[in-house]
Amino acid sequence: MDFISEIYEKNKKYKYIKEIHFSRTLDSEDGLLYDMELILSDFPCESSDTFTINFKGLHDIDIFDLNNCLAFAITIEDVSSHQLEGIRYKVTDAENELFSFFCNFITITK
């Protein structure tokens, strides 16, 4: 199973955003670098069982209303063939349109 399929499978159980962390780094060679860590839980607001997805090298970031405990369904599209420099994936929330961005790397942890 590839990691995108694994994320889709895990997202069936871990549907809620428990924590979201953004970082911005100023790099002398690459300029501004944006990363995001998304910690998902299986139950809104009171779960210790989590799944973490890390996104590196974010571009064209759109964040919408994150003020509720809505379930979400992540969509990851491989756009590496589109020849966009530093961009491999387009990531969106297909359920509630909470966010949308492009990124270069995605890693997952339990």
N, C-alpha and C positions, 0 to 999 in steps of 0.2 A: 504494500500500500504506500503510495507516495504521500508526502507531508500535507498536500492540499486536501486529499481525500481523508487523511487522518483528522485534519482540522474540521472538516465538514461532519465527520462522524462524532467527534467530541462535542461539537456545537449543538448536536441534538440533545445532549445531556446538560452541558454547561451553556445555558442560554442567556444568562444575566451578567451585566457588567458590574463586577464588585469594585474594581479599582481600575483607574486609567492614569498612566504616568507619561508625560511628555518631557522630552529633553531637547534642548537646543544648544549646540556647540559651535563656537566660531573657530574654524580651522584655517590656518594661513594658506593652505594649498587649495582646499575645496570650498572655502567660504562657510556659509551656514549649513549645518547638518542637523536634521530633525529625526528623532527616534520616538517610538511609542511602545509602551508595555501595556498590554491589555490582560487583566486578570478576570477570568470568568468564573461564575459560581453556578451550582446546580439549583439553587433556590434564592430568590431575591432577598437581599439585605441581611440574612442570618445564616449563611453557610460557611463552613470551614473547608469544604471540599472544593478545590479550585483547579483551573487549567489556565496556563499562561501562554500568550502569544506575543512575541517580540517582533516589531517591525523596524527596520533600519533604513535610513536614507529616504525619508518621506518627502514627497513633492506634491504640490497642488492640493493642500489639505483643506477639506471642508468639514467642519464639526457643527452639528446642529444641536437640537435640544436634548441634553443628557440629564435632565432634572427629574426623571422618573425611573422606575424599575421595570421597564418594558423588556420583554424577551426580544432577542434579535437573531438574525440569521446572516452570518457572514458569507460574502461571495468574494472569491479570489480568482482573478482572471490573469493568466499568463500572457503578458503583452511584450515579451522579450523579442519576438519576431517583428515588432513595429519599429525597431531601430531607434528607440528613444534613449538617449544617453543617460546612463545611471538609473534606468527604470526597467524593472522586470515584471512587476505585478500591479494590477489595479485592484484595490480592496474597497468594498462597499458593504453597507448593511442593507440587505434586500428587504428586510421585514419592515423597518420603521424609518429608513433613510437617516440614521443618526450620524453617520460619517461617510466620507469618501476620500480616498487619497491614492497616490501611486507610491510605490516603494521599491527598493533595490533588493533587500533581503528579508526573509521571514524565518524565524526559528520558534520552536515550541518546546515547552517544558511542562511537567506535571506540577 
